[in-house]
């Protein structure tokens, strides 16, 4: 029976502990600015909203880009 | 990993993080409730005496006739005042014709209407009467008067005060020097008496009244941010009207327990000095109270009583250090009445200030003159203060807590506050489109 089932396998590459710590810091940083952005919107503080939106988006894009860059570099090195 | 799985994983992680954050904040709230439901945030320190010193040889009771409202014509000059009023009338007319936002008929009608409850009371008049014939006293009910411990009584009073609309409440032993020496041309005296009373010569407070309950009422920051317009004026007047309801209700409640209660808003004595003693906040650069929860965005009132109550202590949340480097209120003040001095001092600016205590004293006649000049009062110093926030995002709490503990960062926080656009004037026309909460204030703010 088990042979007929399909599985999704998540693979986590071994990384030094500080890489995970950096990722956690980045995640919390992005989450923090998302919260500031939403709160500033509720407070009708337009400048604070725009600044926190820019920081949020910049942090998000920078983090994802860095992750993708590392991923592609690793993939290229393997092939 | 497939893209869909990546998103699932990402959303799951976010959910866990948000969930644990919420759980943590709920836990903290309930812990705070269990400890002291009427306390300040954890970063507020209790101290024995207020940080700004009092010179006991000089500080004494103030004659209310000398305050800026009582003697404005004398301080400003009668001819200047006539000219000022004429200019104010002309400007009012001009603003109507221009249909200027914040100065239109509907704006002015709102400001006027928001005063309506406040006008029901005055010193020992109407809602602020020192006695009440309608109260059902314990005597009338045929029972003994309330006689639990001062700690229990204080908790009772604070809960009742919140119920009647107080944002924060504190209790101080009554320092009689905070009570005016004269009001309406009559001397205010403390005498042995069962009840407070007034005759042709004097206003008598029973000398058993040893406690002052200090109360703050939130104002709508949405209104105040439109300062100086009639919309911001409506925010102040609504604050006063809510004070009126609060002190009337609380005083009647205390009388119902069988004790004397003297309700007061701006009359009778210094609400600010009493609030500092009761630990509601600290004296800021505006020479007004700044609270840790709402900054200066509050109106103050008080009730004097002989009900034995456990008292609170003054507080320190690093405000004096913050005001030293901030000066945003002084920079924003259109009349230039606020002090730019680095340090608070004992040097008063005029007879309108009560000497004998350290403060950043203000030039009150300049302030009041601008109220006429603007045609609708002014409260710019309130919304520009970095401590006045709606607290819809945790960054404010983090900044306030850090400022309280690490004053070296105050200059940076002030610069950031300005860069993020806080304290800028809002468009009074847009105020009418807001989806406002009751009374224009978030009553859950600052409640842990």
Interface residues (C-beta under 8 A of the other chain):
Chain A: X8 X10 X11 X27 X28 X31 X32 X35 X36 X38 X39 X40 X42 X43 X44 X45 X46 X47 X48 X51
Chain B: X1 X2 X5 X9 X13 X14 X17 X18 X222 X389 X390 X392 X393 X394 X395 X419 X420 X421 X422 X424 X426 X434
